[in-house]
């Protein structure tokens, strides 16, 4: 009986140390294209690919992903860049869907040669901006976008729980 009690207490102590991963809502990324030919279909496609890629990387590290439907995001957004610049409004949106954190993202494209994946991480409980991240992507190639997403995931994870291990480089 004493041995059973020790085993039970050991498992109890272990479970105290195991905390659930924070829940994170990733909003749709917006495109801020400053090139002479803004908003081409390829850039719109790349921009819409970022959210599912980022959610996949975060999910692989054990984070709970909270879905905020696009209409709810659009309703909270008062214009281009509004949620990106207003952590308090992003936090209110996250609170409606029980997220611990909200990532508001942007694909900033100042040139045809490179773009920046930018993310603002907002802690919902106090509406604090806890991280501003930038990852560069040189060229429009999908593989480079994936690498930029992995880099962004590392930066987010460094603020949160240090759970993520990026995949090894692909050898060609």
C-alpha positions as CSV (number, residue, x, y, z in Angstrom):
1,X,0.0,0.0,0.0
2,X,2.8,2.4,0.9
3,X,4.4,1.7,-2.5
4,X,1.2,2.5,-4.3
5,X,1.0,5.8,-2.3
6,X,4.5,6.7,-3.4
7,X,3.8,5.9,-7.0
8,X,0.5,8.0,-6.8
9,X,2.3,11.0,-5.3
10,X,5.1,10.8,-7.8
11,X,2.6,11.0,-10.7
12,X,0.8,13.8,-8.9
13,X,4.0,15.8,-8.6
14,X,4.9,15.2,-12.2
15,X,1.5,16.4,-13.4
16,X,2.0,19.7,-11.4
17,X,5.1,20.4,-13.5
18,X,3.4,19.6,-16.8
19,X,1.5,22.6,-17.8
20,X,-0.7,22.8,-20.8
21,X,0.7,24.7,-23.8
22,X,-0.5,28.2,-24.2
23,X,-3.3,28.6,-26.7
24,X,-2.5,30.8,-29.6
25,X,-4.6,32.4,-32.3
26,X,-2.8,33.2,-35.6
27,X,-4.7,35.8,-37.6
28,X,-4.7,35.9,-41.4
29,X,-1.6,37.8,-42.5
30,X,-2.1,41.0,-44.4
31,X,-0.1,42.0,-47.5
32,X,1.7,45.3,-47.4
33,X,3.1,45.4,-50.9
34,X,5.2,48.6,-51.7
35,X,6.5,47.4,-55.1
36,X,5.6,49.1,-58.4
37,X,3.2,46.2,-59.1
38,X,1.4,45.5,-55.8
39,X,-1.0,42.7,-55.1
40,X,-0.1,40.3,-57.9
41,X,-1.9,36.9,-57.5
42,X,1.4,35.2,-56.6
43,X,1.9,37.5,-53.6
44,X,-1.7,37.1,-52.5
45,X,-1.2,33.3,-52.6
46,X,2.0,33.5,-50.7
47,X,0.4,35.8,-48.1
48,X,-2.5,33.4,-47.6
49,X,-0.1,30.4,-47.2
50,X,1.6,31.9,-44.2
51,X,-1.1,31.4,-41.6
52,X,-1.6,27.6,-42.2
53,X,2.2,27.1,-42.4
54,X,2.7,28.9,-39.1
55,X,-0.1,27.1,-37.4
56,X,1.3,23.8,-38.5
57,X,4.8,24.6,-37.1
58,X,3.3,25.8,-33.8
59,X,1.0,22.8,-33.6
60,X,4.0,20.5,-34.2
61,X,5.6,22.0,-31.0
62,X,2.4,21.2,-29.0
63,X,0.8,24.6,-29.0
64,X,-3.0,24.7,-28.9
65,X,-4.2,26.6,-32.0
66,X,-7.3,28.7,-31.6
67,X,-9.3,29.3,-34.8
68,X,-10.7,32.9,-35.2
69,X,-12.9,32.9,-38.2
70,X,-12.0,35.4,-40.9
71,X,-15.3,37.3,-40.6
72,X,-14.6,37.9,-36.9
73,X,-11.1,39.2,-37.7
74,X,-12.5,41.4,-40.4
75,X,-15.2,42.8,-38.1
76,X,-12.5,43.7,-35.5
77,X,-10.3,45.3,-38.1
78,X,-10.9,48.9,-38.9
79,X,-8.5,49.0,-41.9
80,X,-5.2,47.9,-43.2
81,X,-2.7,47.6,-40.3
82,X,-5.3,48.4,-37.6
83,X,-5.0,45.1,-35.7
84,X,-1.2,45.1,-36.3
85,X,-1.0,48.5,-34.6
86,X,-3.6,48.0,-31.8
87,X,-2.7,45.2,-29.4
88,X,-5.7,46.1,-27.2
89,X,-8.2,45.3,-30.1
90,X,-6.3,42.2,-31.0
91,X,-6.5,41.1,-27.4
92,X,-10.3,41.7,-27.3
93,X,-10.6,39.5,-30.4
94,X,-8.5,36.8,-28.8
95,X,-10.5,36.9,-25.6
96,X,-13.8,36.2,-27.5
97,X,-12.3,32.9,-28.7
98,X,-10.5,32.0,-25.4
99,X,-6.9,32.4,-26.8
100,X,-4.0,33.1,-24.4
101,X,-2.1,34.9,-27.2
102,X,-2.9,36.4,-30.6
103,X,-0.3,36.7,-33.4
104,X,-1.1,39.5,-35.8
105,X,0.9,39.1,-39.0
106,X,1.9,41.0,-42.0
107,X,3.9,40.2,-45.2
108,X,5.8,43.4,-45.8
109,X,7.1,43.6,-49.4
110,X,9.3,46.6,-50.1
111,X,11.0,45.1,-53.1
112,X,10.7,42.3,-55.7
113,X,13.9,40.8,-54.2
114,X,12.8,40.2,-50.6
115,X,9.9,40.4,-48.2
116,X,9.6,40.4,-44.4
117,X,7.2,38.2,-42.4
118,X,6.3,40.4,-39.5
119,X,4.4,39.3,-36.4
120,X,3.2,41.0,-33.2
121,X,2.5,38.7,-30.4
122,X,-0.2,39.9,-28.0
123,X,-0.9,38.4,-24.5
124,X,-4.7,38.4,-24.2
125,X,-5.1,38.6,-20.4
126,X,-3.5,42.1,-20.2
127,X,-3.5,43.2,-23.9
128,X,0.3,43.5,-23.8
129,X,2.5,43.4,-26.9
130,X,5.0,40.8,-25.7
131,X,6.9,40.3,-29.0
132,X,7.6,42.0,-32.3
133,X,9.2,39.6,-34.8
134,X,10.7,39.9,-38.3
135,X,11.9,37.1,-40.6
136,X,13.3,37.9,-44.0
137,X,12.4,35.9,-47.1
138,X,14.6,36.5,-50.2
139,X,12.7,35.8,-53.3
140,X,9.1,34.6,-53.9
141,X,9.9,30.9,-53.8
142,X,7.6,28.8,-51.6
143,X,10.6,27.0,-49.9
144,X,12.0,30.3,-48.8
145,X,8.7,31.3,-47.4
146,X,8.6,28.1,-45.4
147,X,12.1,28.8,-44.0
148,X,10.9,32.3,-43.0
149,X,7.9,30.8,-41.3
150,X,10.2,28.4,-39.4
151,X,12.3,31.3,-38.3
152,X,9.3,33.2,-37.2
153,X,8.1,30.1,-35.2
154,X,11.5,30.0,-33.4
155,X,11.1,33.6,-32.4
156,X,7.6,33.2,-31.1
157,X,8.5,30.0,-29.2
158,X,11.4,31.8,-27.6
159,X,8.9,34.2,-25.9
160,X,6.5,31.4,-25.0
161,X,7.6,27.9,-23.9
162,X,10.8,26.8,-25.9
163,X,9.0,23.8,-27.3
164,X,9.8,24.1,-31.0
165,X,12.6,22.4,-32.9
166,X,12.8,23.5,-36.5
167,X,13.2,20.8,-39.1
168,X,16.8,20.2,-40.3
169,X,17.8,21.8,-43.6
170,X,16.9,20.0,-46.7
171,X,19.9,18.7,-48.7
172,X,19.6,18.9,-52.5
